[in-house]
Amino acid sequence: MHDIEAPILQEGALVCARCGNDVMEAVSDGWETHFLCRECWTCWHVELGYMTPIPRPTCPGCPHKPECLRRLGGS
């Protein structure tokens, strides 16, 4: 397998509602696409113009889950 760098949204296309970072990374939990802010490590689901934070325990397929849990004190 080859390592493929995760796609990054165009700068400014989406802004983290928690910290204001405007570079978000598209990630998948295995079913849906979410957007990870690597500044505050908040993951967002975006749908119909709304952003909703994703609870950390609900990300079974996300490759960033271990790092997210480590940075945020687990859950």
Secondary structure, 3 states (H helix, E strand, C coil): CCCCCCCECCCCCCCCCCCCCCCEEEEECCCCEEEEECCCCEEEEEECCEEEECCHHHCCCCCCHHHHHHHCCCC
